[in-house]
Amino acid sequence: MRLEGKIAVITGSSRGIGRATALTFAREGAKVVVNCRANVSEGEEVVSAIKNSGGQAILVQADVSVPQEIKAMFERTVGEFGGLDVLVNNAGIDRPKPFFELTVSDWDETMKTNLYGPFLCAQEAARIMLERGGGKILNTCSVRSLYHAGRQGNIAYSASKAALYNFTTTLAKELAPTIKVNGIAPGPANTDISAVWDEETRNKALEDSYLRRLVEPQDIANAFLFLASSEADAITGELLVVDGGYNLL
Ligand SMILES: NC(=O)c1ccc[n+]([C@@H]2O[C@H](COP(=O)([O-])OP(=O)(O)OC[C@H]3O[C@@H](n4cnc5c(N)ncnc54)[C@H](OP(=O)(O)O)[C@@H]3O)[C@@H](O)[C@H]2O)c1
């Protein structure tokens, strides 16, 4: 098992990419903290699935943008499992809107979840990891993080993910050599985020992907597993694009 005995917090792991990552990490021997903001029953289902397969997991309901809730989540992690080895900053929201319709509160909501959340979680996690002498922080960026790939009609999301990429590379410098910090940039993925797309948007995503497919949550979970494992111990400050060739020019 590639994460035997490791302790991992995965934000936004009640659904989609986070859920697949939680199940994968647990299967590989990690003790997993499953997190959600609102959909507690879905989070409980993930914890049950892990326990039913012989793994260890707890659910912590916490909003990544609320400092007290995040502090409490990491205190509970240490209390229950005794430390922390891997943080996956995965919770994110996508609220596409034409530029002139965007309000300050749309902008705030996106930035608070997609950018402040990873900052708050990384700060709490890094304190624990530095004391333990090692750890990994992994951020769910996006192909929208890449400077040429922001999406018209989705500028707040694109800006938040571009900033998260810079946060990733800069934090890698701040926390070296003890903690490794990397990001993954999923392309259009088969989750609740894409379930609301109309046919035209879905077809365009398929057409623009050289592999003619959306990315599955398990594809991203596999990439997170690699970066969390000791196989990636020489890697920091990198962005691994997992997008079915969507970003190829
Ligand atoms: N799907 C794509 O095409 C795609 C592409 C590139 C990047 N990504 C990124 O991948 C990540 C996961 O996306 P997904 O498609 O798997 O999303 P998803 O299916 O919509 O799931 C989102 C998860 O995040 C949680 N969440 C949302 N806001 C939160 C908050 N403030 N605090 C704590 N948890 C919160 C949700 O919990 P609740 O259910 O309780 O709200 C849920 O568990 C996101 O960062 C997204 O931007 C997705």
Ligand as a Chemical Component Dictionary entry (heavy atoms), coordinates in Angstrom:
data_LIG
# 
_chem_comp.id                   LIG 
_chem_comp.type                 NON-POLYMER 
_chem_comp.pdbx_formal_charge   0 
_chem_comp.three_letter_code    LIG 
# 
loop_
_chem_comp_atom.comp_id 
_chem_comp_atom.atom_id 
_chem_comp_atom.alt_atom_id 
_chem_comp_atom.type_symbol 
_chem_comp_atom.charge 
_chem_comp_atom.model_Cartn_x 
_chem_comp_atom.model_Cartn_y 
_chem_comp_atom.model_Cartn_z 
_chem_comp_atom.pdbx_ordinal 
LIG N1  N1  N 0  -15.324 19.222 -12.409 1  
LIG C1  C1  C 0  -14.484 19.868 -13.201 2  
LIG O1  O1  O 0  -14.680 19.953 -14.428 3  
LIG C2  C2  C 0  -13.235 20.507 -12.616 4  
LIG C3  C3  C 0  -12.217 20.923 -13.478 5  
LIG C4  C4  C 0  -11.085 21.529 -12.951 6  
LIG C5  C5  C 0  -10.966 21.715 -11.578 7  
LIG N2  N2  N 1  -11.975 21.285 -10.767 8  
LIG C6  C6  C 0  -11.796 21.523 -9.323  9  
LIG O2  O2  O 0  -11.829 20.287 -8.637  10 
LIG C7  C7  C 0  -12.353 20.475 -7.318  11 
LIG C8  C8  C 0  -13.478 19.499 -7.071  12 
LIG O3  O3  O 0  -14.442 19.677 -8.092  13 
LIG P1  P1  P 0  -15.671 18.681 -8.290  14 
LIG O4  O4  O 0  -16.094 18.824 -9.706  15 
LIG O5  O5  O -1 -15.353 17.349 -7.742  16 
LIG O6  O6  O 0  -16.763 19.433 -7.370  17 
LIG P2  P2  P 0  -18.168 18.949 -6.804  18 
LIG O7  O7  O 0  -18.557 17.614 -7.332  19 
LIG O8  O8  O 0  -19.098 20.101 -6.971  20 
LIG O9  O9  O 0  -17.845 18.774 -5.223  21 
LIG C9  C9  C 0  -17.428 19.902 -4.508  22 
LIG C10 C10 C 0  -17.027 19.472 -3.111  23 
LIG O10 O10 O 0  -16.520 20.616 -2.423  24 
LIG C11 C11 C 0  -17.268 20.819 -1.224  25 
LIG N3  N3  N 0  -17.321 22.245 -0.916  26 
LIG C12 C12 C 0  -17.756 23.271 -1.683  27 
LIG N4  N4  N 0  -17.603 24.436 -1.030  28 
LIG C13 C13 C 0  -17.049 24.132 0.175   29 
LIG C14 C14 C 0  -16.648 24.892 1.302   30 
LIG N5  N5  N 0  -16.781 26.237 1.332   31 
LIG N6  N6  N 0  -16.123 24.254 2.363   32 
LIG C15 C15 C 0  -15.988 22.899 2.377   33 
LIG N7  N7  N 0  -16.341 22.112 1.336   34 
LIG C16 C16 C 0  -16.880 22.737 0.264   35 
LIG C17 C17 C 0  -18.629 20.208 -1.504  36 
LIG O11 O11 O 0  -19.269 19.894 -0.260  37 
LIG P3  P3  P 0  -20.853 20.141 -0.108  38 
LIG O12 O12 O 0  -21.495 19.142 -1.013  39 
LIG O13 O13 O 0  -21.131 19.890 1.321   40 
LIG O14 O14 O 0  -21.098 21.558 -0.552  41 
LIG C18 C18 C 0  -18.201 18.949 -2.285  42 
LIG O15 O15 O 0  -17.731 17.951 -1.424  43 
LIG C19 C19 C 0  -12.779 21.951 -7.253  44 
LIG O16 O16 O 0  -11.754 22.710 -6.650  45 
LIG C20 C20 C 0  -12.928 22.335 -8.720  46 
LIG O17 O17 O 0  -12.752 23.720 -8.937  47 
LIG C21 C21 C 0  -13.090 20.683 -11.236 48 
# 
loop_
_chem_comp_bond.comp_id 
_chem_comp_bond.atom_id_1 
_chem_comp_bond.atom_id_2 
_chem_comp_bond.value_order 
_chem_comp_bond.pdbx_ordinal 
LIG N1  C1  SING 1  
LIG C1  O1  DOUB 2  
LIG C1  C2  SING 3  
LIG C2  C3  SING 4  
LIG C2  C21 DOUB 5  
LIG C3  C4  DOUB 6  
LIG C4  C5  SING 7  
LIG C5  N2  DOUB 8  
LIG N2  C6  SING 9  
LIG N2  C21 SING 10 
LIG C6  O2  SING 11 
LIG C6  C20 SING 12 
LIG O2  C7  SING 13 
LIG C7  C8  SING 14 
LIG C7  C19 SING 15 
LIG C8  O3  SING 16 
LIG O3  P1  SING 17 
LIG P1  O4  DOUB 18 
LIG P1  O5  SING 19 
LIG P1  O6  SING 20 
LIG O6  P2  SING 21 
LIG P2  O7  DOUB 22 
LIG P2  O8  SING 23 
LIG P2  O9  SING 24 
LIG O9  C9  SING 25 
LIG C9  C10 SING 26 
LIG C10 O10 SING 27 
LIG C10 C18 SING 28 
LIG O10 C11 SING 29 
LIG C11 N3  SING 30 
LIG C11 C17 SING 31 
LIG N3  C12 SING 32 
LIG N3  C16 SING 33 
LIG C12 N4  DOUB 34 
LIG N4  C13 SING 35 
LIG C13 C14 SING 36 
LIG C13 C16 DOUB 37 
LIG C14 N5  SING 38 
LIG C14 N6  DOUB 39 
LIG N6  C15 SING 40 
LIG C15 N7  DOUB 41 
LIG N7  C16 SING 42 
LIG C17 O11 SING 43 
LIG C17 C18 SING 44 
LIG O11 P3  SING 45 
LIG P3  O12 DOUB 46 
LIG P3  O13 SING 47 
LIG P3  O14 SING 48 
LIG C18 O15 SING 49 
LIG C19 O16 SING 50 
LIG C19 C20 SING 51 
LIG C20 O17 SING 52 
# 
